[in-house]
Amino acid sequence: MDVSILLEYTWVLLLLIALEGLLAADNALVLAIMVKHLPEKERKKALFYGLAGAFVFRFGSLFAISFLVDVWQVQAIGAIYLLFISLNHILRKYVFKKQKVRKEKEKKAGFWGTVIKVELADIAFAVDSILAAVALAVTLPDTPLPAIGGLDGGKFLVIFAGGLIGLIIMRFAANLFVALLKSRPGLEIAAFLIVGWVGVKLLVYTLAHPQLGILPETFPKSTEWKVTFYVVLLLIAAGGWFFSKRQEEEVIN
């Protein structure tokens, strides 16, 4: 494989690891909140079912999307969904806080009701994760590896690795990432801004689809667009980090 292609794949994989880590931490935090009202023994069982469901749904989503990735309608839905979850999370987190407090005061579900809610959350997390990974990987150059579904083999493996790493982080390293999010709260909003920006990337790819032709077909793979995308992505990440640093300094002062 060409060295430049290998470097580009490595860069996207590193981005996926970072994004999957932050999303997995947020997902783990949500699951922990959902099951915290249960007795300890039931709480552990519910989390076990949640992790098992996360594994099944994440890889089920990957294999489903691999056959549909070239359908522009699916690409459009994916782009809109990523933009929606980005805006929805930010608005719920920072605009509709009172509604969140009211919801937390509602009556908690029993064990199986909680398990069902956890599994539904797993489905949403799986779709989020795979769509974000697809949007990052879909404009990578093709490799000599055989195609899997509608995806180039190299792209499939990068997305697969990203999903697997997300699950590993969710299982073993979520506490570290949760602590990082608590110490650097700006990283959470940065992560979902990045999800929204990745949605824009998928939207650009959709608009350049041959059946639409709104943008030139070569534009998503052009150097200008790739540089623009990664510069903005790094600026969002840096902004999240430094915003949190300033916030900590304000608390200390």
Summary of the structure (lengths in Angstrom):
residues: 253
radius of gyration: 18.9
end to end distance: 53.3
largest distance: 57.8
contacts: 795
relative contact order: 0.16
helix: 81%
strand: 1%
